[in-house]
Amino acid sequence: MRLKSRPMTSPRYPDGILLELVGLLYDAAGDVDKWQTFVDACMQVFHSTTAHLFSYNPDARRIHLNFNLFCGATADAVQTYVDFWVSRAEIPMDKLDLRLALALQHRGRAITCSMLPNRDALEGSELYQAILHPHGLDFILAIHIPHEPPCYSAFGVMRDLKLGPYDAEDVAAFDKLAPHFNRAIHLQQQLLEIDLQKRTALDALNLLPIGIVLVDAHAHVLFANQAAEQLSQEEGGISLQGDWVWSADPKQTVEIREKIRLAVVCAEQGRLLPGCSIALQRPPPHRPLSLTISPLWGNHLKTRLGFLQRPYCILFLSDPDSVQETHTELFQRLYGLTATEAVVLKHLCEGSKPQQIADMLGVLVKTVRAHLSSLYTKTATTRQS
């Protein structure tokens, strides 16, 4: 994105230019792919040749905004930079990079090399001699954003000796971006967590053997799990063609849609109708599908909090001809267990001890404990209660 050019008579960093950067920053908070646009714009505004945006999180199991974006640097410079830090992983980063030590003293605020108490110490460091100076990264203007320790994010623009150091006006302008950068990083973190929770919930619904369909008052499909999609592909019963609820029988289609509409209208008026069931006929030898229609609005009425902007209906589809899963089959599908691990878990849930399970399976108790260790990992269980 090319920002508007600044008139020669205006300040170096008029509010309009900074507001454009803030807008790009919050765009990036909602879309990871837009960080590149924000970074490119910052390089242009602050007359820089290189930029580095990254997030550090040593615990990969945690949900965290995690990326490492270099702009303007050659592939050789990036590889040299990565190799430098990997080969010195045991040394504290702030001991190797005096700029980081400075940033840690001014968390959440803009810093530049001119703020270092001893610029000569930086130029004499291994980092400067091996990476910064050879690749034109002599001067930096940066922000360090701490998260829950030891996680943090940072953003900096850099330039070489020819362009000269950043001055106080550069720092003041960059500092105006600091609180917005902080909020954008935390906002994106929250959005990622919400997205993960949503995807986890949808994955859980897809694991259920019963069909679940969420519809609005007009029987328009908002969500259908895998079981519902599969049932809709079969002859007769129900169809979700065109994201609308249909029955093979036109009269039943009218009946279903009317019951959905009535349930939503009553919920909007503060009256919740009990769920109703309809038998959806299918060609022989299949037995009818069981369809239950229920309003989805109870939390709103009980707490007066609008978790949903308006009432919806949830449809439950049950196929009486489907083979019911055993406990072990269910464990295998839900947790990705092997057949033996599922059997061990079944006996464990029934109260059996490892030695008893070993006796029933005709194996050594250490074999059972090995299976337990594996299924604890797969089920995210930390201990046996």
C-alpha positions in Angstrom: 0.0 0.0 0.0 1.3 3.4 -1.0 0.6 6.1 1.7 -0.2 9.7 0.7 2.9 11.8 0.3 3.6 14.5 2.9 3.6 18.2 1.9 7.1 19.7 2.5 5.6 22.4 4.8 3.9 19.9 7.1 5.5 18.3 10.2 7.5 15.1 9.4 4.8 13.0 11.1 1.4 14.6 10.8 -1.5 13.0 12.6 -3.0 11.9 9.3 -0.1 9.7 8.4 0.1 8.2 11.9 -3.7 7.5 11.8 -3.3 5.7 8.5 -0.6 3.5 10.2 -2.9 2.8 13.1 -5.7 1.8 10.8 -3.4 -0.6 9.0 -2.3 -1.9 12.4 -5.8 -2.8 13.5 -6.5 -4.3 10.1 -3.6 -6.7 10.7 -5.0 -7.6 14.2 -8.0 -9.1 12.4 -6.1 -10.7 9.6 -2.6 -12.1 10.0 -1.9 -11.7 6.3 -2.2 -7.9 6.6 0.9 -7.5 8.8 3.0 -7.3 5.7 1.0 -4.2 4.5 1.5 -2.5 7.9 5.2 -3.3 8.1 5.8 -2.0 4.5 4.0 1.2 5.3 6.1 1.8 8.4 9.3 1.3 6.5 8.1 3.9 4.0 7.0 6.5 6.7 10.1 6.1 8.8 12.5 6.0 5.9 13.8 2.5 6.7 15.3 -0.3 4.6 14.4 -3.3 6.8 11.8 -4.3 9.4 11.5 -7.1 11.8 8.2 -8.2 13.5 8.2 -11.2 15.7 6.7 -12.9 18.7 8.6 -15.1 21.1 7.0 -17.9 23.0 9.2 -20.7 24.3 6.2 -22.9 25.2 4.8 -24.0 21.8 1.9 -25.7 23.5 0.4 -22.4 24.6 -2.0 -20.5 22.3 0.0 -17.5 21.2 0.5 -15.1 18.3 3.6 -16.7 16.9 5.4 -15.4 13.8 8.7 -14.0 12.6 8.4 -11.6 9.7 11.4 -10.0 8.1 10.9 -7.3 5.4 13.6 -5.8 3.3 16.3 -8.2 4.4 18.0 -10.5 2.0 17.6 -14.3 2.4 21.3 -14.5 3.4 20.8 -11.8 6.1 17.8 -13.7 7.6 19.6 -17.0 7.6 22.7 -15.5 9.2 20.6 -13.9 11.8 18.8 -17.2 12.6 22.0 -19.2 12.7 23.5 -16.7 15.0 20.8 -17.0 17.6 20.4 -20.8 17.3 24.1 -21.3 17.9 24.0 -19.2 21.0 20.7 -20.4 22.4 22.2 -21.0 25.9 23.2 -17.3 26.2 20.6 -14.8 27.5 19.4 -12.7 24.5 19.8 -9.4 26.2 23.5 -10.2 26.9 24.2 -10.6 23.2 22.0 -7.8 22.0 22.4 -4.5 23.9 19.4 -3.1 22.0 17.2 -5.8 23.6 18.6 -4.9 27.0 17.6 -1.3 26.3 14.1 -2.3 25.2 13.6 -4.3 28.4 14.2 -1.1 30.3 11.6 0.7 28.3 8.9 -1.9 27.9 6.0 -0.8 25.7 7.8 2.4 24.6 9.8 3.2 21.5 13.6 3.0 21.7 16.5 3.7 19.4 20.2 3.2 19.4 20.9 6.8 20.4 19.4 6.0 23.8 22.2 3.4 24.5 24.6 4.6 27.2 27.5 3.3 25.1 27.1 3.1 21.3 30.7 1.9 21.0 29.8 -1.2 23.1 27.1 -2.1 20.5 29.4 -1.5 17.6 32.1 -3.7 19.2 29.7 -6.5 19.9 29.7 -9.8 18.0 26.1 -9.3 16.9 26.9 -5.9 15.3 30.1 -7.1 13.6 28.6 -10.4 12.3 25.1 -9.3 11.3 24.0 -5.7 11.8 26.7 -3.8 10.1 27.4 -6.2 7.2 23.7 -6.2 6.3 22.9 -2.5 6.7 21.1 -2.8 10.1 23.1 -0.2 11.9 20.3 1.8 13.5 17.0 0.6 14.9 13.7 2.1 16.0 11.7 -0.5 18.0 8.9 -1.4 20.4 9.1 -4.3 22.9 5.7 -5.5 24.1 5.7 -7.9 27.1 3.1 -10.6 27.5 2.8 -13.2 30.3 6.5 -14.0 31.0 8.5 -15.1 29.3 6.5 -14.3 26.1 6.9 -11.0 24.3 6.4 -9.4 20.9 8.6 -6.8 19.2 8.6 -4.6 16.1 11.4 -2.6 14.7 12.5 -0.7 11.6 16.1 -0.4 10.7 18.4 1.4 8.3 22.1 1.7 7.5 24.9 4.3 8.1 24.1 6.2 4.9 20.6 7.1 6.1 21.9 7.9 9.6 20.4 7.4 13.0 16.8 7.9 14.1 16.3 11.2 16.0 14.0 12.3 18.8 11.2 13.2 16.4 11.3 9.7 14.9 11.1 8.2 18.4 8.2 10.4 19.4 6.2 9.4 16.3 7.0 5.7 16.8 6.1 6.0 20.4 2.6 7.1 19.4 2.1 3.8 17.7 3.3 1.8 20.8 0.0 1.6 22.7 -1.9 0.7 19.5 0.7 -2.0 18.7 0.2 -3.4 22.2 -3.6 -3.4 21.8 -3.4 -4.9 18.3 -1.2 -7.8 19.5 -3.5 -8.6 22.5 -6.6 -8.2 20.3 -5.2 -10.7 17.8 -4.3 -13.1 20.6 -7.9 -12.9 21.8 -9.3 -13.5 18.3 -7.0 -16.5 17.9 -8.2 -18.0 21.2 -11.9 -17.4 20.2 -11.3 -18.9 16.8 -9.6 -21.9 18.4 -12.5 -22.3 20.9 -15.0 -22.1 18.0 -13.2 -24.6 15.9 -12.8 -26.9 18.9 -16.6 -26.7 19.6 -17.4 -27.5 15.9 -14.9 -30.4 15.9 -16.7 -31.8 19.0 -20.1 -31.5 17.2 -18.7 -33.3 14.2 -17.7 -36.2 16.4 -21.2 -36.8 17.6 -23.1 -39.7 15.9 -26.4 -37.7 15.9 -27.1 -35.1 13.2 -27.2 -31.5 14.4 -28.4 -28.6 12.2 -28.6 -24.9 13.3 -31.2 -22.9 11.3 -32.8 -19.4 11.4 -36.5 -18.6 11.4 -36.7 -19.2 7.7 -35.1 -22.7 7.8 -31.9 -21.4 6.4 -29.0 -23.6 7.4 -26.3 -21.9 9.5 -24.4 -25.0 10.5 -24.7 -28.7 10.0 -22.3 -31.3 11.5 -20.9 -34.2 9.5 -23.6 -36.7 10.7 -26.3 -34.3 9.4 -24.6 -33.8 6.1 -24.2 -37.5 5.6 -27.9 -38.1 6.4 -28.9 -35.4 3.9 -27.1 -37.1 1.1 -29.1 -40.3 1.5 -32.4 -40.9 -0.4 -35.5 -39.7 1.3 -35.6 -38.3 4.8 -34.1 -34.8 4.9 -32.1 -32.6 2.5 -30.0 -29.6 3.1 -29.8 -28.6 -0.6 -28.9 -25.0 -1.2 -28.5 -24.5 2.6 -32.2 -24.9 3.2 -34.1 -27.6 5.1 -36.2 -29.8 2.8 -38.1 -33.1 3.2 -38.6 -35.6 0.5 -42.3 -35.0 1.2 -43.4 -31.5 0.2 -46.1 -31.5 2.9 -43.5 -32.3 5.5 -41.3 -29.5 4.2 -44.1 -27.1 4.9 -44.7 -28.6 8.3 -41.0 -28.5 9.3 -40.6 -24.9 8.3 -43.8 -23.8 10.0 -42.7 -25.4 13.3 -39.3 -23.7 13.0 -40.9 -20.3 12.3 -43.3 -20.7 15.2 -40.6 -21.8 17.6 -38.5 -18.7 16.8 -41.4 -16.3 16.9 -42.5 -17.6 20.3 -38.9 -17.3 21.6 -38.8 -13.7 20.4 -42.0 -13.0 22.4 -40.5 -14.5 25.5 -42.3 -17.9 25.2 -40.4 -21.0 24.8 -42.2 -23.9 23.1 -41.3 -27.4 24.0 -39.3 -29.3 21.4 -41.4 -31.2 18.9 -40.6 -34.4 16.9 -41.4 -35.4 13.3 -40.9 -38.7 11.7 -39.3 -38.2 8.3 -40.4 -41.1 6.0 -37.8 -42.9 3.9 -38.0 -45.6 1.2 -38.2 -49.2 2.5 -36.6 -51.0 4.1 -35.3 -47.9 6.0 -37.2 -46.8 9.1 -38.2 -43.1 9.4 -35.6 -40.5 10.6 -36.5 -38.9 13.9 -36.3 -35.0 13.6 -36.6 -33.0 16.8 -37.0 -29.2 16.6 -36.0 -27.1 19.6 -35.5 -23.3 20.0 -32.0 -22.1 20.9 -32.6 -19.1 23.1 -32.8 -20.3 26.7 -29.6 -18.6 28.0 -30.9 -15.2 26.8 -34.2 -15.5 28.7 -32.6 -16.7 31.9 -29.7 -14.3 32.2 -30.9 -11.3 30.1 -27.6 -11.5 28.3 -27.7 -11.5 24.5 -25.3 -14.4 23.8 -27.3 -14.8 20.6 -28.4 -11.7 18.7 -31.8 -13.5 18.0 -33.4 -16.9 18.5 -32.5 -19.8 16.3 -33.6 -23.4 16.1 -31.5 -26.5 16.5 -32.6 -29.7 14.7 -31.6 -33.1 16.0 -31.6 -35.9 13.5 -31.5 -39.5 14.6 -31.3 -42.6 12.4 -32.8 -45.7 14.0 -31.1 -47.9 11.4 -27.6 -46.7 12.3 -25.4 -49.2 14.2 -24.9 -48.0 17.8 -21.2 -47.7 18.7 -19.7 -49.7 21.6 -17.8 -47.8 24.3 -14.5 -48.8 22.8 -15.5 -47.7 19.3 -16.6 -44.3 20.8 -13.3 -43.9 22.6 -11.4 -44.7 19.4 -13.3 -42.1 17.4 -13.3 -39.4 20.0 -9.6 -39.7 21.1 -7.9 -41.4 18.2 -7.0 -44.4 20.4 -5.9 -47.8 19.2 -8.3 -50.7 19.7 -6.2 -52.0 22.7 -5.9 -48.5 24.3 -9.7 -48.2 24.0 -10.2 -51.5 25.8 -7.8 -50.4 28.5 -9.7 -47.1 28.9 -13.1 -48.9 29.1 -11.8 -51.2 31.9 -10.3 -48.2 33.6 -13.6 -46.3 33.5 -15.3 -49.3 35.1 -12.9 -49.0 38.1 -10.4 -51.8 37.2 -6.8 -51.4 38.4 -3.8 -51.8 36.0 -3.0 -55.3 37.4 -6.7 -56.4 37.0 -6.7 -55.1 33.4 -3.4 -57.0 32.7 -5.0 -60.2 34.0 -8.1 -59.7 31.9 -6.1 -59.0 28.7 -3.5 -61.7 29.5 -0.5 -59.2 29.3 2.1 -57.9 31.6 1.1 -55.0 33.9 4.0 -52.9 32.4 2.3 -53.3 29.0 -0.9 -51.9 30.5 1.0 -49.0 32.0 2.5 -48.3 28.6 -1.0 -48.2 27.1 -2.1 -45.9 30.0 0.7 -43.5 29.3 -0.2 -43.3 25.6 -3.9 -42.8 26.2 -3.3 -40.1 28.9 -1.4 -38.2 26.3 -4.1 -38.6 23.7 -6.9 -37.6 26.1 -4.8 -34.7 27.7 -5.1 -36.4 31.1 -2.3 -35.6 33.6 -3.1 -38.1 36.3 -5.3 -41.1 37.1 -7.9 -40.1 39.7 
